[in-house]
Amino acid sequence: MNNKSDVLNHFYNYINKLDSLYNLSEKEFENYNDRVMEFLTASVFNRSSSYENALPLSLKLSNLGDSYTAYLFLKAESKTRKNKYEKIFYKAKAVANLLFTGIYQKSETMLLELLNEVGNTRIDIGLQCYILVMLGQLSAIFKEDYATAENYLVKVQTLYKRAPENNPPGMDSISQEDLLILYYNSLFEIYNRALWKNTEMDRELYIEKVKSLDALPKSEDQYFNILYKLNKIENMIAVKEYNTALQELKYFDKIIKNSVFERWVRPSIFRDYARIYSKIGDSELMYKYAKMSIMSCKIYGNALDENIMINDILDIIFEYGKTSTEVQTNIGGNYFIDQLMRLLRLKDWYTSADHSANVRNISLNIIDYMVKKKRIKIDTTTLNELKYGAYLHDIGKLYIPWFELNKITPLTKEEFTLIKNHTVFGKRILDRLGMERIDKYALGHHERINRKGYPFRLKPDILTNIVAASDYFDAATSTSRKYKTPKNYDRACEELLKETGKGFYPEIISSLCSIVKSGEDPKVYTSEK
């Protein structure tokens, strides 16, 4: 193509024809990744001219679930803008998309820096309010710090009337109407979340806060009213009016179906069904709607909602498990664990389907061999923990945005850091579900004995290192990973032998390679052998 503008226009026309990345075929998905690389080359590196369709292009990328590409593009776009307000606006929009990917620490730093750049004009106030809304959402969603989130949003409540009555040309989200929609419903949602999580004493306080908020003037905007109705239903759930909430939710579901707003609220509707059915004791429908909630985030590309829904679904399952003999009985078996793995399979196309089971089986074969050769002793309880810890070692990937998890082009440093965080996220999930005894396997399966692994460069114990070696072996020999050529078992063992004493304990690698040399498949486990 002749120039960068042509490349941008061509890419913009291409993505406007896409409804969902999740529904693309494997070949189409690979084509999308290739086109993104071409687009980024033209739009990010050494571009001096602004692009007239920057805002709708970035919105489409975000709606497809590719928020990180939108972030890179908008960050570059902000540098091309000469107007001070436009420069800050595009920076803020870039950070919003970075936040959608889950990279919230850097997002928070950038947002706080942007607050120092705004002045006191009406446009400045609008920009300030928009930034404060994002800080409020960040505090609530990623930190679960509802008091700080409320403080940010209450500031918006006091300021938004000084913002522009209408959005300036080429901008959105900073008019009085837009800010009212953003802050009001964000605040309502925070109060509902606090009601779900807090003690009876705190509940009375938040019930009064909801009443005070409900008494404030509201917008006539259709989207405002959609969100308001949904928040009212969620408040019914929070105050334990489950049957009324279910009736209202079913009615709301019919109204919203096939509307232009469906993509934004469908994950929440399914989540709310799951919450209600968990409270009235219907586990089958609870799990059904839990999975539908997460699946709809993928289909609609709602990356931020995906993080919210994962948190909420885990809480729903955990709360249900505390009172359900069904879950308590099966947590040592397969039912509860399988529900978690089904959630992961919805997200990870290329690695989760067989990888978790393979790592479990390889780990069990290694430990059996080591026990047989008297290299280790292990009791039944610890063996059971190893079994489930190995199976759930990658469960933290639930918190990684779908597109980033399945991306087949090279990752940036930021993206790789996000992917590496699945170890910390895994510990968080297992702890959240009361499974602290196996969280070390999620946290430590990328640690190495020479302290050069991640996330903390710690030396793992031998059982965690068994899972790490099993993970390495299966990844090296997997045929489902599009970004690397699979190795045969003998070649993988050769690589592992080179890592003996560096990444892995010698007795682990010698045991695994002895299994391979015997002709047995380490990915197949039968307890009878």
C-alpha positions in Angstrom: 0.0 0.0 0.0 1.1 3.5 -0.7 1.1 5.1 2.7 0.2 4.5 6.3 -3.2 6.1 6.0 -4.1 3.5 3.4 -3.1 0.7 5.7 -5.2 2.1 8.5 -8.2 2.6 6.3 -7.8 -0.9 4.9 -7.6 -2.4 8.4 -10.6 -0.3 9.6 -12.7 -1.6 6.7 -11.6 -5.2 7.4 -12.5 -5.2 11.2 -15.8 -3.5 10.5 -16.9 -6.7 8.7 -16.1 -8.8 11.8 -18.7 -9.6 14.4 -16.6 -11.6 16.8 -13.0 -12.9 17.0 -14.2 -15.8 19.0 -16.3 -17.2 16.2 -13.5 -17.0 13.6 -12.2 -20.2 12.1 -8.6 -21.1 13.0 -7.4 -19.9 9.6 -9.4 -16.7 9.9 -8.0 -16.1 13.4 -4.4 -16.5 12.1 -5.2 -14.0 9.3 -6.5 -11.5 11.8 -3.3 -11.8 13.8 -1.2 -11.2 10.7 -3.3 -8.1 9.8 -2.9 -6.7 13.3 0.9 -6.9 12.9 0.7 -5.0 9.6 -1.6 -2.5 11.2 0.6 -1.9 14.2 3.6 -1.4 12.0 1.8 1.4 10.2 -0.1 2.9 13.1 2.4 2.8 16.0 5.9 3.2 14.6 7.0 6.7 13.3 3.5 8.0 12.5 3.3 11.7 12.6 -0.2 12.4 11.2 -3.4 11.8 13.2 -6.1 9.5 11.9 -9.6 10.8 11.4 -11.3 7.5 12.3 -9.1 6.8 15.4 -11.9 6.7 17.9 -14.3 4.4 16.0 -11.4 2.1 15.0 -10.2 1.7 18.6 -13.8 1.2 19.7 -14.3 -1.6 17.2 -11.0 -3.3 18.3 -12.2 -3.1 21.9 -15.6 -4.5 21.0 -13.8 -7.4 19.3 -11.9 -8.1 22.5 -8.5 -6.9 21.2 -8.1 -4.1 23.7 -4.3 -4.3 23.8 -4.0 -3.4 20.1 -6.5 -0.6 20.7 -4.2 0.6 23.6 -1.1 0.6 21.4 -2.9 2.4 18.6 -4.4 5.1 20.8 -1.2 5.7 22.7 0.5 6.4 19.3 -2.5 8.5 18.2 -2.2 10.8 21.3 1.3 11.7 20.2 0.1 12.9 16.8 -2.5 15.3 18.4 -1.5 18.9 18.7 -4.5 20.1 20.8 -3.8 19.7 24.5 -7.3 18.3 25.2 -7.2 15.8 22.4 -3.8 14.6 23.5 -5.0 14.0 27.1 -8.3 12.4 25.8 -6.5 9.9 23.6 -4.1 9.1 26.4 -7.0 8.4 28.7 -8.7 6.3 26.1 -5.5 4.3 25.6 -5.3 3.7 29.3 -8.9 2.6 29.4 -8.1 -0.1 26.9 -4.9 -1.1 28.8 -7.2 -1.5 31.9 -9.5 -3.8 29.9 -6.6 -6.2 29.4 -6.1 -6.5 33.1 -2.8 -4.6 33.4 -4.2 -2.5 36.2 -1.1 -1.5 38.1 0.4 0.4 35.1 -3.1 1.7 34.2 -3.4 3.2 37.7 0.0 4.9 37.5 -0.8 6.4 34.1 -4.3 7.6 35.2 -2.9 9.3 38.3 -0.3 11.0 36.0 -3.0 12.2 33.7 -4.9 13.8 36.6 -1.9 16.1 37.0 -2.1 17.2 33.4 -5.7 18.5 33.4 -6.6 22.1 34.2 -9.8 23.9 35.2 -11.7 24.5 32.0 -15.0 22.7 31.3 -13.2 20.2 29.0 -10.5 19.7 31.7 -13.3 19.0 34.2 -14.9 16.5 31.8 -11.5 14.7 31.3 -10.9 14.7 35.0 -14.2 13.1 35.7 -13.7 10.5 33.1 -10.3 9.6 34.6 -11.8 9.5 38.1 -14.5 7.0 36.9 -11.8 4.7 35.6 -9.9 4.9 38.9 -13.1 4.1 40.7 -13.7 1.1 38.5 -10.1 -0.1 38.8 -10.3 0.1 42.6 -13.6 -1.8 42.7 -12.8 -4.5 40.1 -9.2 -5.3 40.5 -8.5 -4.3 44.2 -12.0 -4.9 45.6 -11.4 -1.6 47.6 -15.0 -0.3 47.6 -14.3 2.6 49.9 -11.6 4.1 47.6 -13.8 3.4 44.6 -16.7 5.2 46.2 -14.5 8.2 47.0 -13.4 8.6 43.4 -17.0 8.3 42.1 -18.4 10.7 44.7 -15.9 13.3 43.4 -17.4 12.8 39.9 -20.8 13.4 41.4 -19.7 16.8 42.8 -17.9 17.8 39.6 -19.8 16.5 36.5 -22.2 19.5 36.3 -19.1 21.6 35.4 -18.2 19.4 32.5 -19.2 20.3 28.9 -23.0 19.9 28.2 -22.0 18.1 24.9 -19.0 16.1 23.9 -16.4 18.2 22.0 -15.9 17.2 18.3 -14.0 13.9 18.1 -14.4 13.0 21.8 -16.8 11.0 23.9 -17.5 10.1 27.5 -16.8 13.6 28.9 -20.2 15.3 28.5 -22.5 15.8 31.6 -24.9 13.1 30.2 -22.1 10.6 29.6 -20.5 11.2 33.0 -23.8 10.8 34.8 -24.3 7.4 33.1 -20.8 6.4 34.0 -20.6 7.5 37.6 -24.2 6.8 38.7 -24.3 3.1 37.5 -20.7 2.5 38.6 -21.6 3.7 42.1 -24.8 1.7 42.2 -22.8 -1.4 41.2 -20.2 -0.8 43.9 -22.9 -0.5 46.6 -24.4 -3.8 45.4 -21.0 -5.5 45.5 -20.4 -4.2 49.0 -23.8 -5.6 50.0 -22.9 -9.0 48.6 -19.7 -9.1 50.6 -20.1 -7.2 53.8 -21.3 -8.0 57.3 -24.9 -7.4 58.5 -23.7 -4.2 60.3 -22.2 -2.9 57.1 -25.2 -4.0 55.1 -27.5 -1.5 56.8 -25.1 1.3 55.8 -25.0 0.3 52.2 -28.8 -0.2 52.0 -29.1 3.5 53.1 -26.5 4.5 50.5 -28.5 2.8 47.8 -31.6 4.6 48.9 -29.8 7.9 48.8 -28.4 7.2 45.4 -31.8 6.1 44.1 -33.3 9.5 45.2 -30.9 11.5 43.0 -32.0 12.9 39.6 -31.6 10.3 36.8 -30.9 10.5 33.1 -33.6 9.9 30.4 -31.0 8.2 28.3 -32.0 4.7 27.2 -28.7 3.1 28.1 -28.8 4.7 31.5 -32.2 3.2 32.1 -31.1 -0.2 30.9 -28.2 -0.2 33.4 -30.4 1.2 36.1 -32.9 -1.6 35.8 -30.2 -4.2 35.9 -28.7 -2.6 39.0 -32.1 -2.6 40.7 -32.5 -6.3 40.0 -29.0 -6.9 41.4 -29.9 -4.9 44.5 -32.9 -7.3 45.0 -30.4 -10.2 44.9 -28.1 -8.4 47.4 -31.0 -7.9 49.9 -32.0 -11.5 49.4 -35.3 -11.0 47.5 -34.4 -13.9 45.2 -37.8 -14.9 43.9 -38.8 -11.3 43.0 -35.3 -10.8 41.4 -35.7 -13.9 39.3 -39.1 -12.8 38.0 -37.7 -9.3 37.2 -34.6 -10.7 35.6 -36.6 -13.0 33.3 -38.7 -10.0 32.2 -35.6 -7.8 31.7 -34.0 -10.6 29.7 -36.8 -10.7 27.2 -36.8 -6.9 26.8 -33.0 -6.7 26.2 -32.9 -9.7 23.7 -31.7 -8.6 20.2 -31.4 -5.0 21.3 -28.4 -2.8 20.6 -27.5 -3.0 24.3 -27.5 -6.8 24.6 -23.8 -7.1 24.1 -23.1 -4.9 27.1 -25.4 -6.5 29.7 -25.7 -10.2 28.5 -22.7 -11.4 30.7 -24.2 -9.7 33.8 -27.7 -11.2 33.1 -26.2 -14.7 33.0 -24.1 -14.0 36.1 -27.2 -12.8 37.9 -29.1 -16.0 37.0 -26.2 -18.0 38.4 -26.2 -16.0 41.6 -29.9 -16.5 42.1 -29.9 -20.2 41.3 -27.0 -20.7 43.7 -29.0 -19.1 46.5 -32.1 -21.2 45.8 -30.0 -24.4 45.6 -30.2 -25.3 41.9 -26.5 -26.3 41.1 -27.3 -27.4 37.6 -28.7 -24.1 36.5 -26.0 -22.2 38.6 -23.2 -23.9 36.6 -25.0 -23.5 33.3 -25.4 -19.8 33.6 -22.0 -19.3 35.2 -20.4 -20.8 32.0 -22.8 -18.8 29.8 -21.7 -15.6 31.5 -18.0 -16.2 30.8 -18.7 -17.5 27.3 -20.7 -14.3 26.4 -17.8 -12.2 27.4 -15.7 -13.9 24.7 -18.4 -13.7 22.0 -19.0 -10.0 22.7 -15.3 -9.2 23.3 -16.0 -7.6 26.8 -12.5 -7.9 28.2 -13.2 -5.9 31.4 -16.5 -7.7 32.0 -14.6 -11.0 31.6 -12.5 -10.1 34.7 -15.6 -9.1 36.6 -17.5 -12.2 35.7 -14.7 -14.5 36.7 -14.5 -12.9 40.1 -18.2 -13.1 40.6 -18.6 -16.7 39.3 -15.8 -17.9 41.6 -17.5 -16.1 44.6 -20.8 -17.7 43.6 -19.3 -21.2 43.4 -17.4 -20.7 46.7 -20.5 -19.5 48.6 -22.5 -22.3 47.2 -19.8 -24.8 48.2 -19.9 -23.6 51.8 -23.5 -24.7 52.2 -23.8 -27.5 49.7 -23.2 -31.1 50.7 -23.1 -31.9 47.0 -20.0 -29.8 46.4 -18.4 -30.7 49.8 -18.8 -34.4 49.0 -17.3 -34.1 45.5 -14.5 -31.7 46.1 -12.1 -34.6 46.7 -13.5 -36.2 43.5 -14.1 -34.7 40.1 -17.3 -32.7 40.1 -16.1 -29.4 41.6 -12.7 -29.5 39.9 -14.2 -30.3 36.6 -16.5 -27.3 36.7 -13.4 -25.1 37.1 -11.6 -26.8 34.2 -14.7 -26.3 32.0 -14.4 -22.6 32.7 -10.8 -22.7 31.7 -11.5 -24.6 28.5 -13.9 -21.8 27.5 -10.9 -19.4 27.5 -7.8 -21.3 26.3 -8.2 -22.7 22.9 -4.7 -24.0 22.3 -3.3 -25.3 25.6 -6.0 -26.1 28.1 -8.0 -29.0 26.5 -5.5 -31.7 27.2 -2.6 -29.9 28.9 -4.0 -29.8 32.4 -4.8 -33.5 32.3 -1.4 -34.3 30.8 0.5 -32.4 33.5 -1.5 -34.2 36.1 -0.8 -37.6 34.6 2.9 -36.9 34.0 3.3 -35.7 37.6 1.6 -38.9 38.9 3.7 -41.1 36.8 6.9 -39.4 38.0 5.9 -39.7 41.7 4.9 -43.3 41.2 8.3 -44.0 39.7 10.2 -42.2 42.4 8.3 -44.0 45.1 9.0 -47.3 43.4 12.7 -46.5 43.2 12.6 -45.3 46.9 13.7 -41.8 45.8 10.8 -40.2 47.8 8.1 -41.0 50.3 4.6 -39.6 50.0 1.4 -40.1 52.0 -2.1 -40.4 50.5 -3.2 -36.9 51.4 -0.2 -35.3 49.9 -0.5 -37.4 46.8 -4.1 -36.3 46.4 -3.0 -32.7 46.7 -0.4 -33.2 44.1 -3.0 -34.7 41.8 -5.4 -31.8 42.0 -2.6 -29.2 42.2 -1.1 -30.4 39.0 -4.5 -30.5 37.3 -5.3 -26.9 38.4 -1.8 -25.5 37.9 -2.9 -23.2 35.1 -6.3 -22.1 36.6 -4.9 -18.6 36.9 -5.3 -18.2 33.1 -9.0 -17.6 33.9 -7.9 -14.0 34.7 -6.0 -13.5 31.4 -8.1 -11.8 28.6 -9.3 -14.3 26.0 -7.5 -12.7 23.1 -4.2 -12.3 24.9 -4.3 -16.0 26.0 -4.9 -17.3 22.4 -2.8 -14.8 20.5 -0.4 -16.5 18.1 1.8 -13.5 17.2 4.8 -12.4 19.3 3.9 -10.9 22.7 5.1 -7.5 23.8 6.9 -7.2 27.2 3.7 -6.0 28.8 1.7 -8.9 27.4 4.2 -11.4 28.5 4.2 -9.9 32.0 0.4 -10.3 32.0 0.6 -13.9 30.9 3.2 -14.7 33.6 0.8 -13.3 36.2 -1.3 -16.4 35.7 0.8 -18.0 38.5 -0.2 -15.3 41.0 -3.8 -15.3 39.7 -3.9 -19.1 40.2 -3.0 -18.8 43.8 -5.6 -16.1 44.3 -8.3 -18.3 42.7 -7.5 -21.4 44.8 -7.2 -19.4 48.0 -10.6 -17.7 47.2 -12.1 -21.2 46.8 -10.6 -22.4 50.1 -8.0 -24.6 48.4 -4.9 -23.1 50.0 -3.3 -26.5 50.4 -2.7 -26.8 46.7 -2.1 -23.2 45.8 1.7 -23.7 45.7 1.4 -25.7 42.5 -0.3 -22.8 40.7 2.1 -20.2 42.1 5.3 -22.2 41.7 5.1 -24.2 38.5 7.3 -21.7 36.6 9.8 -21.3 39.4 13.2 -23.0 39.0 15.7 -24.5 41.5 18.4 -22.0 40.3 16.0 -19.2 41.3 15.7 -17.9 37.7 12.0 -18.7 37.3 8.9 -16.6 38.0 7.0 -15.0 39.6 9.3 -14.6 42.6 12.6 -16.3 41.7 12.2 -18.8 44.6 13.5 -22.3 44.9 10.5 -24.7 44.7 10.1 -27.8 46.8 10.4 -31.1 45.0 6.7 -31.7 44.5 6.1 -28.3 43.0 9.1 -29.0 40.8 7.6 -32.2 39.6 4.6 -30.3 38.3 7.0 -27.7 36.7 8.9 -30.4 34.9 5.6 -32.1 33.8 4.4 -28.7 32.5 7.7 -28.2 30.6 7.6 -31.7 29.0 4.0 -31.4 27.9 4.5 -27.9 26.4 7.6 -29.1 24.5 5.8 -32.1 23.0 2.3 -30.6 22.5 0.9 -30.5 19.0 -1.8 -27.9 19.9 0.5 -24.9 20.4 0.5 -22.8 17.3 3.5 -20.8 18.2 6.1 -23.6 18.4 7.0 -26.8 16.6 6.4 -29.9 18.8 9.4 -32.1 19.8 9.3 -35.9 20.2 9.6 -37.4 23.7 13.3 -38.2 23.3 14.2 -34.7 22.2 12.2 -33.2 25.0 14.1 -35.4 27.5 17.4 -34.3 26.0 16.4 -30.7 26.7 15.3 -31.5 30.2 18.6 -33.3 31.0 20.4 -30.1 30.1 18.3 -28.3 32.7 19.1 -30.9 35.4 20.4 -29.1 38.5 19.4 -25.7 37.0 15.7 -25.7 36.5 14.8 -29.1 37.9 15.9 -31.6 40.5 18.0 -34.4 39.0 15.9 -37.2 40.4 12.8 -35.8 38.8 14.3 -35.6 35.3 16.0 -39.0 35.5 12.6 -40.5 36.6 10.7 -38.9 33.7 13.3 -39.8 31.1 13.4 -43.4 32.4 9.7 -43.7 31.9 10.1 -42.4 28.4 13.0 -44.8 27.7 10.9 -47.7 28.9 8.4 -47.0 26.1 5.6 -46.0 28.3 3.7 -42.8 27.5 4.1 -40.5 30.6 0.9 -38.6 29.6 -1.2 -41.8 30.2 -1.8 -42.7 33.9 -3.5 -45.7 35.4 -3.4 -46.1 39.1 -3.0 -49.9 38.8 0.5 -49.8 37.5 
